[in-house]
Amino acid sequence: MKNTDLNLIPIFVTIYEERSLSKSADRLGITQPAVSKALKRLRDIYNDSLFLRDNSCMVPTPRAIDIYPAMSAALTNYTSTITMDDAFDPTTAERVYSFAVIPGLGHTFLPYIFSKLREQSPNLHFETHPKFSKDTELDLRLQRYDFVIDAEHFAPSFIKSHHLFDEELVAVMNKDHPRIDDEMTLEQFLNEDHTVVSGWQVRSSLMSQAPISELNSRKVVYRTTTITECLPLVAQTDILAICSKKIVEQNSLAYNVKYFPLPIEKQSLSINLYWHPSRDADLGHVWLRKLLIKEGVLFNDVRNQRVKPKSI
């Protein structure tokens, strides 16, 4: 490759991540014909189409998929050596960050983070949305959200992610449940009716993404879109629910409920932070990302040290 061909690296990476020539041009700040010309040069260099048009989407070929990790790493390594003159000052910056979050975190992690943020960054604001879409890659690529916070699941290799904490789950039910007293077996758990948290216009539940075969045997009789709606429901019926232990503890005095460890091997969800690599050059995004990752560890430590409230 000639020295001038090195300029093709960010163009290839951007086309791969955006799946669109026009969106790539907008992201790079160049014209669409310039992107098309660069793609033609890339095709000549690799003797491969690299991207095939499918309706309005540019689909990478196996060759493009194969070389993307190396191209992306090369671009990341280069940009990391550049010192940007315009620093991000969180004490004075004004910005709204958009999140799509898994049900329940709006009652636990995000309020914790926002309280920390208010101390040092009074002009930064949060906008949170329920995580209903299954296509995390598309949501981030189209910049619908700055961040997605979701249970760990398969994501395309170019979507960045980092583990935040593990969310402990419990089986919750009416404190006076007619068939379950001081302990619960897997057989009892599966024999009862269940309520689950489902996305809007989606019948799959929050736990359906988790590789737990036992949960497929549950008899679901009630679906809701928010995890806190489970508690008043189980408090007034004999229906069981799977809920965040933290949320149950927070509301144990308000509802007539009790909880048990899940009678299965996997008793927690790994909660991850997801973002699109196009945001890696955004200093404000980088700053908040580091804060989220740091506070995720502290958040886990704080709640593990907190004494569980006594139920009445």
C-alpha positions in Angstrom: 0.0 0.0 0.0 1.1 3.5 -0.7 1.4 6.0 2.1 -1.7 7.8 0.9 -3.6 4.5 1.1 -3.4 4.7 4.9 -6.2 7.3 4.7 -8.4 4.4 3.6 -8.3 2.7 7.0 -10.8 5.1 8.8 -13.0 5.0 5.7 -13.1 1.2 5.7 -13.8 1.0 9.5 -16.5 3.6 9.2 -18.3 1.9 6.3 -18.1 -1.4 8.3 -19.7 0.2 11.4 -22.2 2.4 9.7 -23.3 0.0 6.9 -24.1 3.1 4.8 -22.0 5.3 2.5 -24.0 8.4 3.3 -23.8 7.9 7.0 -20.1 7.2 6.7 -19.6 10.4 4.8 -21.5 12.4 7.5 -19.5 10.7 10.3 -16.2 11.4 8.5 -17.1 14.9 7.4 -16.4 14.2 3.7 -18.6 13.9 0.6 -20.3 10.6 -0.3 -18.5 10.5 -3.7 -15.2 10.7 -1.8 -16.3 7.6 0.3 -17.3 5.8 -2.9 -14.0 6.6 -4.5 -12.2 5.3 -1.4 -14.2 2.1 -1.4 -13.3 1.5 -5.0 -9.7 1.8 -4.1 -10.1 -0.6 -1.2 -11.7 -3.1 -3.5 -8.8 -2.9 -5.9 -6.3 -3.3 -3.1 -8.0 -6.4 -1.6 -9.3 -7.8 -4.9 -12.7 -8.2 -3.2 -16.0 -6.4 -3.2 -15.7 -5.9 0.6 -19.3 -4.6 0.9 -22.4 -5.6 -1.1 -25.5 -3.5 -1.3 -28.7 -5.0 0.2 -31.6 -2.6 -0.1 -30.2 0.5 1.7 -27.6 -1.4 3.7 -23.9 -2.2 2.9 -23.3 -5.8 4.0 -19.7 -6.8 4.6 -18.3 -9.7 2.7 -16.4 -12.5 4.5 -13.2 -10.8 3.5 -14.3 -7.5 5.1 -15.4 -9.3 8.3 -12.0 -11.0 8.4 -9.9 -7.8 8.1 -12.1 -5.5 10.2 -10.5 -6.4 13.6 -7.0 -5.5 12.4 -8.2 -2.3 10.7 -10.1 -1.2 13.7 -7.2 -1.9 16.0 -4.9 0.0 13.8 -7.2 3.0 13.8 -7.7 2.9 17.6 -4.0 2.6 18.2 -3.3 5.6 16.0 -6.0 7.9 17.4 -5.0 7.0 21.0 -1.6 8.6 20.4 -3.2 12.0 19.5 -3.6 14.5 22.3 -6.7 16.6 21.7 -6.4 20.2 22.6 -10.1 20.6 23.5 -10.5 18.9 26.9 -13.8 18.0 28.3 -14.6 19.8 31.5 -17.5 17.9 33.3 -17.8 20.8 35.8 -19.0 23.2 33.2 -20.1 21.1 30.2 -23.8 21.1 29.2 -25.0 17.8 27.7 -27.8 15.3 27.7 -26.8 11.6 27.7 -29.3 9.1 26.4 -29.5 5.5 27.8 -31.5 2.4 26.9 -31.5 0.3 30.1 -32.6 -3.2 31.1 -35.7 -3.1 33.4 -35.0 -2.5 37.0 -31.8 -0.4 36.7 -33.8 2.8 36.8 -34.6 1.9 40.4 -31.1 1.0 41.4 -27.9 1.8 39.4 -28.9 4.9 37.4 -30.2 6.9 40.4 -27.0 6.0 42.2 -24.9 7.2 39.2 -26.9 10.4 38.7 -26.5 11.3 42.4 -22.7 11.0 42.0 -22.9 13.0 38.7 -24.8 15.9 40.3 -22.0 16.4 42.8 -19.4 17.3 40.1 -21.4 18.0 36.9 -24.6 19.9 37.6 -25.2 20.7 33.9 -25.1 17.1 32.6 -28.5 15.4 32.3 -29.8 11.8 31.7 -32.5 10.7 29.4 -33.4 7.0 30.0 -35.5 4.6 27.9 -36.6 1.0 28.5 -34.4 -1.5 26.6 -37.0 -3.1 24.4 -35.1 -3.6 21.1 -33.1 -6.8 20.6 -30.8 -5.1 18.1 -28.3 -3.3 20.3 -25.9 -2.9 17.3 -28.6 -1.0 15.3 -29.6 1.2 18.2 -26.1 2.3 18.8 -25.1 2.6 15.2 -28.1 4.9 14.5 -27.2 6.9 17.6 -30.6 6.3 19.2 -28.7 6.1 22.5 -25.3 7.1 23.8 -25.2 3.9 25.9 -27.1 0.6 26.3 -27.0 -1.1 29.7 -28.2 -4.6 29.3 -27.7 -8.2 30.4 -24.6 -9.8 28.8 -25.5 -11.2 25.4 -23.9 -11.8 22.0 -23.0 -8.6 20.2 -21.1 -7.9 17.0 -17.4 -7.8 17.5 -17.1 -4.1 16.8 -19.6 -3.1 19.5 -17.6 -2.1 22.6 -18.7 -3.4 26.0 -17.5 -3.6 29.6 -18.9 -5.5 32.5 -20.4 -3.2 35.2 -21.7 -5.6 37.9 -23.7 -8.7 38.6 -27.4 -8.3 39.4 -28.5 -11.0 41.9 -31.9 -12.4 41.2 -34.4 -14.0 43.5 -37.8 -15.7 43.3 -40.4 -13.5 45.0 -43.9 -14.4 46.1 -46.7 -13.6 48.5 -45.5 -13.9 52.1 -48.6 -16.0 52.9 -48.2 -18.2 49.8 -50.5 -21.3 50.2 -48.0 -23.9 48.9 -44.5 -22.5 49.7 -43.5 -21.9 53.3 -39.9 -21.6 54.5 -38.1 -23.1 51.5 -38.7 -23.8 47.8 -37.5 -26.5 45.5 -37.1 -26.3 41.7 -40.2 -28.5 41.3 -42.3 -26.2 43.4 -40.9 -23.2 41.5 -41.9 -24.6 38.1 -45.3 -25.9 39.3 -46.5 -22.3 40.1 -47.9 -19.7 37.8 -45.4 -16.9 36.9 -45.3 -13.3 35.8 -42.5 -12.0 33.6 -41.2 -8.7 32.4 -41.5 -8.4 28.6 -40.7 -5.7 26.1 -43.2 -3.7 24.3 -44.8 -5.8 21.5 -42.3 -8.5 22.4 -43.4 -11.8 24.1 -39.9 -12.8 25.2 -39.1 -12.1 28.8 -36.2 -10.4 30.5 -34.7 -13.8 31.4 -35.3 -15.4 28.0 -31.9 -14.2 26.8 -30.2 -16.0 29.7 -29.1 -19.6 28.9 -31.2 -21.1 31.6 -33.1 -24.1 30.3 -35.2 -24.5 33.4 -37.0 -21.2 32.9 -38.5 -22.4 29.6 -40.7 -24.6 31.6 -42.4 -21.8 33.5 -46.2 -21.2 33.0 -46.5 -17.5 32.3 -49.9 -16.1 33.1 -49.1 -12.4 33.4 -46.8 -10.1 31.5 -45.7 -6.6 32.4 -43.3 -4.1 31.0 -41.8 -2.9 34.3 -40.2 -5.0 37.0 -41.7 -3.1 39.9 -45.2 -4.0 38.8 -44.4 -7.6 39.8 -44.3 -6.8 43.5 -47.9 -5.6 44.0 -49.1 -8.4 41.8 -47.4 -11.2 43.7 -48.4 -9.5 47.0 -52.1 -10.0 46.1 -51.9 -13.3 44.3 -50.1 -16.7 44.5 -48.1 -15.9 41.3 -44.3 -16.1 41.4 -41.8 -13.6 39.8 -38.1 -13.3 39.3 -36.9 -10.0 40.5 -33.7 -8.1 41.4 -32.9 -8.8 45.0 -32.0 -5.2 45.5 -35.5 -4.0 44.4 -37.2 -6.6 46.6 -35.2 -5.4 49.6 -36.0 -1.8 48.9 -39.7 -2.6 48.8 -39.9 -5.3 51.4 -41.8 -3.0 53.9 -44.3 -1.8 51.3 -45.5 -5.2 50.0 -46.5 -8.4 51.7 -43.8 -10.5 49.9 -41.0 -12.9 50.7 -38.2 -14.2 48.5 -35.9 -17.2 48.1 -32.7 -17.8 46.1 -33.5 -19.1 42.6 -33.4 -22.9 42.8 -31.2 -23.1 39.7 -27.5 -22.8 39.2 -27.4 -19.3 37.6 -28.7 -16.8 40.1 -27.5 -13.6 38.7 -27.3 -11.6 35.5 -24.1 -10.0 34.2 -24.9 -6.4 33.5 -22.8 -4.8 30.7 -22.3 -1.3 29.3 -22.4 -1.2 25.5 -21.4 1.6 23.2 -20.5 2.2 19.5 -16.8 2.6 18.6 -17.6 5.8 16.7 -17.9 7.5 20.2 -14.4 6.6 21.2 -13.2 10.1 20.0 -15.9 11.9 21.9 -14.3 13.1 25.0 -17.5 13.7 26.8 -18.6 10.1 26.0 -15.2 8.7 27.1 -15.4 10.6 30.4 -18.9 9.4 31.4 -18.0 5.8 30.2 -15.1 5.7 32.6 -17.3 7.1 35.4 -19.9 4.4 34.8 -17.4 1.6 34.8 -15.7 2.9 37.9 -18.9 3.5 39.8 -20.3 0.1 38.7 -17.6 -1.5 40.9 -18.3 0.8 43.8 -22.1 0.3 43.4 -21.6 -3.4 43.8 -19.4 -2.9 46.8 -21.8 -0.5 48.5 -24.9 -2.7 48.2 -23.0 -5.8 49.3 -22.0 -4.0 52.5 -25.5 -2.6 53.2 -27.5 -4.4 55.8 -30.7 -6.0 54.5 -33.8 -4.3 55.9 -35.9 -6.4 58.2 -39.4 -7.3 56.9 -42.4 -6.9 59.1 
